[in-house]
Amino acid sequence: DATTLAASATSPDPAEGLRAVRALRRLLDRLETVQVENARHQGWSWQAIADALAVSKQAVHQKYNRKRG
């Protein structure tokens, strides 16, 4: 789970720490995708989503708009 991964990310063993960081990145990417889709289904604009993620509207639109098939 995320708590275990976060603890592993601080391991003094670089192999364990880096594996945990990679897994956390994948988890965060999945969670972000779920929440962007949730926001779009609720009528949020690309700009509102970009503001919430502290990125540009163009960046969020390019990353997620093509996933809406």
PDB file of N, CA, C and O in Angstrom:
ATOM      1  N   ASP A   1       0.835  -1.191   0.000  1.00  0.00           N
ATOM      2  CA  ASP A   1       0.000   0.000   0.000  1.00  0.00           C
ATOM      3  C   ASP A   1       0.874   1.247   0.000  1.00  0.00           C
ATOM      4  O   ASP A   1       2.096   1.151   0.117  1.00  0.00           O
ATOM      5  N   ALA A   2       0.265   2.396  -0.129  1.00  0.00           N
ATOM      6  CA  ALA A   2       1.005   3.654  -0.267  1.00  0.00           C
ATOM      7  C   ALA A   2       1.865   3.952   0.956  1.00  0.00           C
ATOM      8  O   ALA A   2       2.965   4.487   0.820  1.00  0.00           O
ATOM      9  N   THR A   3       1.385   3.619   2.130  1.00  0.00           N
ATOM     10  CA  THR A   3       2.153   3.870   3.355  1.00  0.00           C
ATOM     11  C   THR A   3       3.423   3.031   3.367  1.00  0.00           C
ATOM     12  O   THR A   3       4.490   3.520   3.738  1.00  0.00           O
ATOM     13  N   THR A   4       3.312   1.799   2.972  1.00  0.00           N
ATOM     14  CA  THR A   4       4.480   0.916   2.909  1.00  0.00           C
ATOM     15  C   THR A   4       5.459   1.405   1.854  1.00  0.00           C
ATOM     16  O   THR A   4       6.669   1.405   2.080  1.00  0.00           O
ATOM     17  N   LEU A   5       4.945   1.819   0.705  1.00  0.00           N
ATOM     18  CA  LEU A   5       5.812   2.339  -0.346  1.00  0.00           C
ATOM     19  C   LEU A   5       6.536   3.600   0.110  1.00  0.00           C
ATOM     20  O   LEU A   5       7.729   3.763  -0.148  1.00  0.00           O
ATOM     21  N   ALA A   6       5.821   4.488   0.784  1.00  0.00           N
ATOM     22  CA  ALA A   6       6.449   5.715   1.271  1.00  0.00           C
ATOM     23  C   ALA A   6       7.566   5.396   2.255  1.00  0.00           C
ATOM     24  O   ALA A   6       8.624   6.025   2.216  1.00  0.00           O
ATOM     25  N   ALA A   7       7.344   4.440   3.123  1.00  0.00           N
ATOM     26  CA  ALA A   7       8.383   4.037   4.069  1.00  0.00           C
ATOM     27  C   ALA A   7       9.569   3.434   3.328  1.00  0.00           C
ATOM     28  O   ALA A   7      10.717   3.716   3.670  1.00  0.00           O
ATOM     29  N   SER A   8       9.308   2.612   2.324  1.00  0.00           N
ATOM     30  CA  SER A   8      10.385   1.989   1.550  1.00  0.00           C
ATOM     31  C   SER A   8      11.180   3.029   0.765  1.00  0.00           C
ATOM     32  O   SER A   8      12.372   2.843   0.521  1.00  0.00           O
ATOM     33  N   ALA A   9      10.535   4.110   0.375  1.00  0.00           N
ATOM     34  CA  ALA A   9      11.210   5.155  -0.398  1.00  0.00           C
ATOM     35  C   ALA A   9      12.305   5.841   0.409  1.00  0.00           C
ATOM     36  O   ALA A   9      13.196   6.464  -0.169  1.00  0.00           O
ATOM     37  N   THR A  10      12.254   5.737   1.716  1.00  0.00           N
ATOM     38  CA  THR A  10      13.281   6.350   2.567  1.00  0.00           C
ATOM     39  C   THR A  10      14.322   5.340   3.023  1.00  0.00           C
ATOM     40  O   THR A  10      15.144   5.639   3.890  1.00  0.00           O
ATOM     41  N   SER A  11      14.290   4.163   2.452  1.00  0.00           N
ATOM     42  CA  SER A  11      15.227   3.099   2.815  1.00  0.00           C
ATOM     43  C   SER A  11      16.666   3.532   2.540  1.00  0.00           C
ATOM     44  O   SER A  11      16.927   4.229   1.560  1.00  0.00           O
ATOM     45  N   PRO A  12      17.589   3.125   3.391  1.00  0.00           N
ATOM     46  CA  PRO A  12      19.003   3.392   3.105  1.00  0.00           C
ATOM     47  C   PRO A  12      19.523   2.535   1.941  1.00  0.00           C
ATOM     48  O   PRO A  12      20.600   2.806   1.409  1.00  0.00           O
ATOM     49  N   ASP A  13      18.773   1.513   1.549  1.00  0.00           N
ATOM     50  CA  ASP A  13      19.143   0.662   0.412  1.00  0.00           C
ATOM     51  C   ASP A  13      18.618   1.329  -0.867  1.00  0.00           C
ATOM     52  O   ASP A  13      17.406   1.377  -1.074  1.00  0.00           O
ATOM     53  N   PRO A  14      19.503   1.841  -1.723  1.00  0.00           N
ATOM     54  CA  PRO A  14      19.050   2.536  -2.925  1.00  0.00           C
ATOM     55  C   PRO A  14      18.162   1.686  -3.832  1.00  0.00           C
ATOM     56  O   PRO A  14      17.226   2.210  -4.435  1.00  0.00           O
ATOM     57  N   ALA A  15      18.433   0.399  -3.938  1.00  0.00           N
ATOM     58  CA  ALA A  15      17.605  -0.453  -4.798  1.00  0.00           C
ATOM     59  C   ALA A  15      16.166  -0.476  -4.291  1.00  0.00           C
ATOM     60  O   ALA A  15      15.228  -0.333  -5.075  1.00  0.00           O
ATOM     61  N   GLU A  16      15.992  -0.654  -3.002  1.00  0.00           N
ATOM     62  CA  GLU A  16      14.646  -0.660  -2.421  1.00  0.00           C
ATOM     63  C   GLU A  16      13.997   0.713  -2.539  1.00  0.00           C
ATOM     64  O   GLU A  16      12.832   0.823  -2.920  1.00  0.00           O
ATOM     65  N   GLY A  17      14.745   1.749  -2.216  1.00  0.00           N
ATOM     66  CA  GLY A  17      14.203   3.102  -2.282  1.00  0.00           C
ATOM     67  C   GLY A  17      13.771   3.498  -3.678  1.00  0.00           C
ATOM     68  O   GLY A  17      12.701   4.079  -3.861  1.00  0.00           O
ATOM     69  N   LEU A  18      14.595   3.188  -4.660  1.00  0.00           N
ATOM     70  CA  LEU A  18      14.267   3.551  -6.038  1.00  0.00           C
ATOM     71  C   LEU A  18      13.092   2.742  -6.579  1.00  0.00           C
ATOM     72  O   LEU A  18      12.273   3.274  -7.329  1.00  0.00           O
ATOM     73  N   ARG A  19      12.997   1.476  -6.212  1.00  0.00           N
ATOM     74  CA  ARG A  19      11.816   0.678  -6.600  1.00  0.00           C
ATOM     75  C   ARG A  19      10.545   1.297  -6.025  1.00  0.00           C
ATOM     76  O   ARG A  19       9.520   1.386  -6.700  1.00  0.00           O
ATOM     77  N   ALA A  20      10.631   1.721  -4.773  1.00  0.00           N
ATOM     78  CA  ALA A  20       9.463   2.330  -4.131  1.00  0.00           C
ATOM     79  C   ALA A  20       9.091   3.647  -4.802  1.00  0.00           C
ATOM     80  O   ALA A  20       7.910   3.929  -5.004  1.00  0.00           O
ATOM     81  N   VAL A  21      10.080   4.446  -5.143  1.00  0.00           N
ATOM     82  CA  VAL A  21       9.812   5.715  -5.833  1.00  0.00           C
ATOM     83  C   VAL A  21       9.122   5.455  -7.164  1.00  0.00           C
ATOM     84  O   VAL A  21       8.157   6.136  -7.512  1.00  0.00           O
ATOM     85  N   ARG A  22       9.619   4.463  -7.912  1.00  0.00           N
ATOM     86  CA  ARG A  22       9.000   4.116  -9.203  1.00  0.00           C
ATOM     87  C   ARG A  22       7.547   3.684  -9.005  1.00  0.00           C
ATOM     88  O   ARG A  22       6.667   4.101  -9.758  1.00  0.00           O
ATOM     89  N   ALA A  23       7.297   2.859  -8.004  1.00  0.00           N
ATOM     90  CA  ALA A  23       5.930   2.395  -7.737  1.00  0.00           C
ATOM     91  C   ALA A  23       5.030   3.551  -7.310  1.00  0.00           C
ATOM     92  O   ALA A  23       3.867   3.613  -7.710  1.00  0.00           O
ATOM     93  N   LEU A  24       5.557   4.460  -6.504  1.00  0.00           N
ATOM     94  CA  LEU A  24       4.772   5.625  -6.086  1.00  0.00           C
ATOM     95  C   LEU A  24       4.428   6.515  -7.274  1.00  0.00           C
ATOM     96  O   LEU A  24       3.318   7.043  -7.353  1.00  0.00           O
ATOM     97  N   ARG A  25       5.364   6.683  -8.188  1.00  0.00           N
ATOM     98  CA  ARG A  25       5.081   7.476  -9.396  1.00  0.00           C
ATOM     99  C   ARG A  25       3.941   6.856 -10.196  1.00  0.00           C
ATOM    100  O   ARG A  25       3.039   7.558 -10.653  1.00  0.00           O
ATOM    101  N   ARG A  26       3.988   5.541 -10.359  1.00  0.00           N
ATOM    102  CA  ARG A  26       2.904   4.866 -11.106  1.00  0.00           C
ATOM    103  C   ARG A  26       1.569   5.059 -10.396  1.00  0.00           C
ATOM    104  O   ARG A  26       0.553   5.333 -11.035  1.00  0.00           O
ATOM    105  N   LEU A  27       1.576   4.915  -9.081  1.00  0.00           N
ATOM    106  CA  LEU A  27       0.348   5.101  -8.305  1.00  0.00           C
ATOM    107  C   LEU A  27      -0.176   6.523  -8.454  1.00  0.00           C
ATOM    108  O   LEU A  27      -1.369   6.724  -8.685  1.00  0.00           O
ATOM    109  N   LEU A  28       0.693   7.496  -8.327  1.00  0.00           N
ATOM    110  CA  LEU A  28       0.271   8.894  -8.472  1.00  0.00           C
ATOM    111  C   LEU A  28      -0.268   9.181  -9.868  1.00  0.00           C
ATOM    112  O   LEU A  28      -1.252   9.907 -10.013  1.00  0.00           O
ATOM    113  N   ASP A  29       0.361   8.623 -10.888  1.00  0.00           N
ATOM    114  CA  ASP A  29      -0.143   8.811 -12.254  1.00  0.00           C
ATOM    115  C   ASP A  29      -1.552   8.248 -12.407  1.00  0.00           C
ATOM    116  O   ASP A  29      -2.417   8.878 -13.015  1.00  0.00           O
ATOM    117  N   ARG A  30      -1.775   7.058 -11.852  1.00  0.00           N
ATOM    118  CA  ARG A  30      -3.124   6.460 -11.923  1.00  0.00           C
ATOM    119  C   ARG A  30      -4.145   7.301 -11.166  1.00  0.00           C
ATOM    120  O   ARG A  30      -5.255   7.523 -11.649  1.00  0.00           O
ATOM    121  N   LEU A  31      -3.767   7.768  -9.978  1.00  0.00           N
ATOM    122  CA  LEU A  31      -4.690   8.588  -9.180  1.00  0.00           C
ATOM    123  C   LEU A  31      -4.997   9.907  -9.874  1.00  0.00           C
ATOM    124  O   LEU A  31      -6.140  10.364  -9.871  1.00  0.00           O
ATOM    125  N   GLU A  32      -3.981  10.516 -10.467  1.00  0.00           N
ATOM    126  CA  GLU A  32      -4.198  11.764 -11.184  1.00  0.00           C
ATOM    127  C   GLU A  32      -5.155  11.554 -12.351  1.00  0.00           C
ATOM    128  O   GLU A  32      -6.058  12.362 -12.569  1.00  0.00           O
ATOM    129  N   THR A  33      -4.964  10.483 -13.094  1.00  0.00           N
ATOM    130  CA  THR A  33      -5.849  10.184 -14.218  1.00  0.00           C
ATOM    131  C   THR A  33      -7.290  10.019 -13.755  1.00  0.00           C
ATOM    132  O   THR A  33      -8.211  10.561 -14.366  1.00  0.00           O
ATOM    133  N   VAL A  34      -7.477   9.279 -12.687  1.00  0.00           N
ATOM    134  CA  VAL A  34      -8.827   9.078 -12.146  1.00  0.00           C
ATOM    135  C   VAL A  34      -9.459  10.420 -11.776  1.00  0.00           C
ATOM    136  O   VAL A  34     -10.628  10.658 -12.082  1.00  0.00           O
ATOM    137  N   GLN A  35      -8.707  11.288 -11.127  1.00  0.00           N
ATOM    138  CA  GLN A  35      -9.278  12.547 -10.674  1.00  0.00           C
ATOM    139  C   GLN A  35      -9.490  13.542 -11.813  1.00  0.00           C
ATOM    140  O   GLN A  35     -10.431  14.335 -11.771  1.00  0.00           O
ATOM    141  N   VAL A  36      -8.631  13.511 -12.827  1.00  0.00           N
ATOM    142  CA  VAL A  36      -8.861  14.365 -13.997  1.00  0.00           C
ATOM    143  C   VAL A  36     -10.144  13.914 -14.703  1.00  0.00           C
ATOM    144  O   VAL A  36     -10.971  14.743 -15.082  1.00  0.00           O
ATOM    145  N   GLU A  37     -10.301  12.614 -14.875  1.00  0.00           N
ATOM    146  CA  GLU A  37     -11.529  12.105 -15.491  1.00  0.00           C
ATOM    147  C   GLU A  37     -12.744  12.462 -14.653  1.00  0.00           C
ATOM    148  O   GLU A  37     -13.782  12.841 -15.196  1.00  0.00           O
ATOM    149  N   ASN A  38     -12.627  12.346 -13.340  1.00  0.00           N
ATOM    150  CA  ASN A  38     -13.709  12.713 -12.433  1.00  0.00           C
ATOM    151  C   ASN A  38     -14.073  14.189 -12.602  1.00  0.00           C
ATOM    152  O   ASN A  38     -15.249  14.541 -12.694  1.00  0.00           O
ATOM    153  N   ALA A  39     -13.067  15.032 -12.641  1.00  0.00           N
ATOM    154  CA  ALA A  39     -13.310  16.473 -12.800  1.00  0.00           C
ATOM    155  C   ALA A  39     -13.988  16.774 -14.131  1.00  0.00           C
ATOM    156  O   ALA A  39     -14.933  17.561 -14.182  1.00  0.00           O
ATOM    157  N   ARG A  40     -13.513  16.153 -15.205  1.00  0.00           N
ATOM    158  CA  ARG A  40     -14.116  16.395 -16.517  1.00  0.00           C
ATOM    159  C   ARG A  40     -15.573  15.923 -16.540  1.00  0.00           C
ATOM    160  O   ARG A  40     -16.434  16.602 -17.099  1.00  0.00           O
ATOM    161  N   HIS A  41     -15.849  14.773 -15.938  1.00  0.00           N
ATOM    162  CA  HIS A  41     -17.231  14.269 -15.885  1.00  0.00           C
ATOM    163  C   HIS A  41     -18.131  15.204 -15.086  1.00  0.00           C
ATOM    164  O   HIS A  41     -19.338  15.257 -15.319  1.00  0.00           O
ATOM    165  N   GLN A  42     -17.554  15.931 -14.155  1.00  0.00           N
ATOM    166  CA  GLN A  42     -18.327  16.878 -13.353  1.00  0.00           C
ATOM    167  C   GLN A  42     -18.349  18.276 -13.968  1.00  0.00           C
ATOM    168  O   GLN A  42     -18.844  19.222 -13.353  1.00  0.00           O
ATOM    169  N   GLY A  43     -17.815  18.404 -15.177  1.00  0.00           N
ATOM    170  CA  GLY A  43     -17.900  19.670 -15.900  1.00  0.00           C
ATOM    171  C   GLY A  43     -16.758  20.646 -15.667  1.00  0.00           C
ATOM    172  O   GLY A  43     -16.842  21.799 -16.090  1.00  0.00           O
ATOM    173  N   TRP A  44     -15.702  20.216 -15.010  1.00  0.00           N
ATOM    174  CA  TRP A  44     -14.567  21.117 -14.807  1.00  0.00           C
ATOM    175  C   TRP A  44     -13.920  21.435 -16.146  1.00  0.00           C
ATOM    176  O   TRP A  44     -13.852  20.586 -17.035  1.00  0.00           O
ATOM    177  N   SER A  45     -13.448  22.662 -16.275  1.00  0.00           N
ATOM    178  CA  SER A  45     -12.713  23.069 -17.470  1.00  0.00           C
ATOM    179  C   SER A  45     -11.272  22.580 -17.368  1.00  0.00           C
ATOM    180  O   SER A  45     -10.782  22.248 -16.289  1.00  0.00           O
ATOM    181  N   TRP A  46     -10.607  22.545 -18.528  1.00  0.00           N
ATOM    182  CA  TRP A  46      -9.187  22.189 -18.516  1.00  0.00           C
ATOM    183  C   TRP A  46      -8.401  23.189 -17.672  1.00  0.00           C
ATOM    184  O   TRP A  46      -7.441  22.816 -16.997  1.00  0.00           O
ATOM    185  N   GLN A  47      -8.807  24.456 -17.709  1.00  0.00           N
ATOM    186  CA  GLN A  47      -8.102  25.474 -16.929  1.00  0.00           C
ATOM    187  C   GLN A  47      -8.251  25.230 -15.434  1.00  0.00           C
ATOM    188  O   GLN A  47      -7.283  25.375 -14.687  1.00  0.00           O
ATOM    189  N   ALA A  48      -9.439  24.863 -14.988  1.00  0.00           N
ATOM    190  CA  ALA A  48      -9.655  24.589 -13.558  1.00  0.00           C
ATOM    191  C   ALA A  48      -8.815  23.396 -13.100  1.00  0.00           C
ATOM    192  O   ALA A  48      -8.243  23.408 -12.010  1.00  0.00           O
ATOM    193  N   ILE A  49      -8.751  22.371 -13.943  1.00  0.00           N
ATOM    194  CA  ILE A  49      -7.939  21.200 -13.609  1.00  0.00           C
ATOM    195  C   ILE A  49      -6.468  21.588 -13.564  1.00  0.00           C
ATOM    196  O   ILE A  49      -5.749  21.211 -12.639  1.00  0.00           O
ATOM    197  N   ALA A  50      -6.022  22.339 -14.561  1.00  0.00           N
ATOM    198  CA  ALA A  50      -4.627  22.790 -14.603  1.00  0.00           C
ATOM    199  C   ALA A  50      -4.282  23.603 -13.360  1.00  0.00           C
ATOM    200  O   ALA A  50      -3.213  23.427 -12.775  1.00  0.00           O
ATOM    201  N   ASP A  51      -5.175  24.479 -12.965  1.00  0.00           N
ATOM    202  CA  ASP A  51      -4.940  25.286 -11.761  1.00  0.00           C
ATOM    203  C   ASP A  51      -4.804  24.400 -10.524  1.00  0.00           C
ATOM    204  O   ASP A  51      -3.928  24.623  -9.690  1.00  0.00           O
ATOM    205  N   ALA A  52      -5.668  23.399 -10.409  1.00  0.00           N
ATOM    206  CA  ALA A  52      -5.630  22.497  -9.251  1.00  0.00           C
ATOM    207  C   ALA A  52      -4.339  21.679  -9.214  1.00  0.00           C
ATOM    208  O   ALA A  52      -3.840  21.339  -8.141  1.00  0.00           O
ATOM    209  N   LEU A  53      -3.807  21.369 -10.391  1.00  0.00           N
ATOM    210  CA  LEU A  53      -2.576  20.575 -10.474  1.00  0.00           C
ATOM    211  C   LEU A  53      -1.319  21.446 -10.551  1.00  0.00           C
ATOM    212  O   LEU A  53      -0.201  20.931 -10.557  1.00  0.00           O
ATOM    213  N   ALA A  54      -1.511  22.761 -10.609  1.00  0.00           N
ATOM    214  CA  ALA A  54      -0.399  23.723 -10.708  1.00  0.00           C
ATOM    215  C   ALA A  54       0.457  23.471 -11.952  1.00  0.00           C
ATOM    216  O   ALA A  54       1.687  23.478 -11.899  1.00  0.00           O
ATOM    217  N   VAL A  55      -0.239  23.246 -13.077  1.00  0.00           N
ATOM    218  CA  VAL A  55       0.422  23.087 -14.371  1.00  0.00           C
ATOM    219  C   VAL A  55      -0.313  23.970 -15.375  1.00  0.00           C
ATOM    220  O   VAL A  55      -1.338  24.569 -15.051  1.00  0.00           O
ATOM    221  N   SER A  56       0.212  24.047 -16.588  1.00  0.00           N
ATOM    222  CA  SER A  56      -0.458  24.857 -17.601  1.00  0.00           C
ATOM    223  C   SER A  56      -1.681  24.119 -18.155  1.00  0.00           C
ATOM    224  O   SER A  56      -1.756  22.891 -18.130  1.00  0.00           O
ATOM    225  N   LYS A  57      -2.621  24.901 -18.648  1.00  0.00           N
ATOM    226  CA  LYS A  57      -3.805  24.318 -19.282  1.00  0.00           C
ATOM    227  C   LYS A  57      -3.382  23.463 -20.468  1.00  0.00           C
ATOM    228  O   LYS A  57      -3.927  22.380 -20.681  1.00  0.00           O
ATOM    229  N   GLN A  58      -2.427  23.937 -21.228  1.00  0.00           N
ATOM    230  CA  GLN A  58      -1.952  23.185 -22.386  1.00  0.00           C
ATOM    231  C   GLN A  58      -1.380  21.834 -21.970  1.00  0.00           C
ATOM    232  O   GLN A  58      -1.644  20.824 -22.621  1.00  0.00           O
ATOM    233  N   ALA A  59      -0.602  21.808 -20.895  1.00  0.00           N
ATOM    234  CA  ALA A  59       0.016  20.554 -20.448  1.00  0.00           C
ATOM    235  C   ALA A  59      -1.034  19.534 -20.043  1.00  0.00           C
ATOM    236  O   ALA A  59      -0.950  18.371 -20.438  1.00  0.00           O
ATOM    237  N   VAL A  60      -2.013  19.950 -19.267  1.00  0.00           N
ATOM    238  CA  VAL A  60      -3.031  19.000 -18.802  1.00  0.00           C
ATOM    239  C   VAL A  60      -3.922  18.556 -19.961  1.00  0.00           C
ATOM    240  O   VAL A  60      -4.315  17.392 -20.030  1.00  0.00           O
ATOM    241  N   HIS A  61      -4.235  19.459 -20.849  1.00  0.00           N
ATOM    242  CA  HIS A  61      -5.070  19.114 -21.995  1.00  0.00           C
ATOM    243  C   HIS A  61      -4.351  18.117 -22.893  1.00  0.00           C
ATOM    244  O   HIS A  61      -4.948  17.131 -23.323  1.00  0.00           O
ATOM    245  N   GLN A  62      -3.079  18.361 -23.181  1.00  0.00           N
ATOM    246  CA  GLN A  62      -2.321  17.438 -24.038  1.00  0.00           C
ATOM    247  C   GLN A  62      -2.179  16.071 -23.395  1.00  0.00           C
ATOM    248  O   GLN A  62      -2.259  15.050 -24.079  1.00  0.00           O
ATOM    249  N   LYS A  63      -1.970  16.042 -22.095  1.00  0.00           N
ATOM    250  CA  LYS A  63      -1.762  14.768 -21.406  1.00  0.00           C
ATOM    251  C   LYS A  63      -3.029  13.938 -21.346  1.00  0.00           C
ATOM    252  O   LYS A  63      -2.969  12.717 -21.488  1.00  0.00           O
ATOM    253  N   TYR A  64      -4.179  14.574 -21.138  1.00  0.00           N
ATOM    254  CA  TYR A  64      -5.404  13.823 -20.856  1.00  0.00           C
ATOM    255  C   TYR A  64      -6.459  13.862 -21.929  1.00  0.00           C
ATOM    256  O   TYR A  64      -7.281  12.947 -21.982  1.00  0.00           O
ATOM    257  N   ASN A  65      -6.493  14.836 -22.771  1.00  0.00           N
ATOM    258  CA  ASN A  65      -7.581  14.926 -23.752  1.00  0.00           C
ATOM    259  C   ASN A  65      -7.561  13.754 -24.715  1.00  0.00           C
ATOM    260  O   ASN A  65      -8.627  13.259 -25.081  1.00  0.00           O
ATOM    261  N   ARG A  66      -6.421  13.299 -25.130  1.00  0.00           N
ATOM    262  CA  ARG A  66      -6.379  12.187 -26.088  1.00  0.00           C
ATOM    263  C   ARG A  66      -6.775  10.862 -25.450  1.00  0.00           C
ATOM    264  O   ARG A  66      -7.057   9.894 -26.156  1.00  0.00           O
ATOM    265  N   LYS A  67      -6.797  10.809 -24.117  1.00  0.00           N
ATOM    266  CA  LYS A  67      -7.228   9.584 -23.438  1.00  0.00           C
ATOM    267  C   LYS A  67      -8.745   9.429 -23.446  1.00  0.00           C
ATOM    268  O   LYS A  67      -9.263   8.358 -23.130  1.00  0.00           O
ATOM    269  N   ARG A  68      -9.445  10.476 -23.800  1.00  0.00           N
ATOM    270  CA  ARG A  68     -10.908  10.431 -23.831  1.00  0.00           C
ATOM    271  C   ARG A  68     -11.359   9.981 -25.201  1.00  0.00           C
ATOM    272  O   ARG A  68     -11.746  10.831 -26.003  1.00  0.00           O
ATOM    273  N   GLY A  69     -11.337   8.793 -25.497  1.00  0.00           N
ATOM    274  CA  GLY A  69     -11.563   8.279 -26.725  1.00  0.00           C
ATOM    275  C   GLY A  69     -12.543   8.320 -27.672  1.00  0.00           C
ATOM    276  O   GLY A  69     -12.408   7.700 -28.727  1.00  0.00           O
TER     277      GLY A  69
END
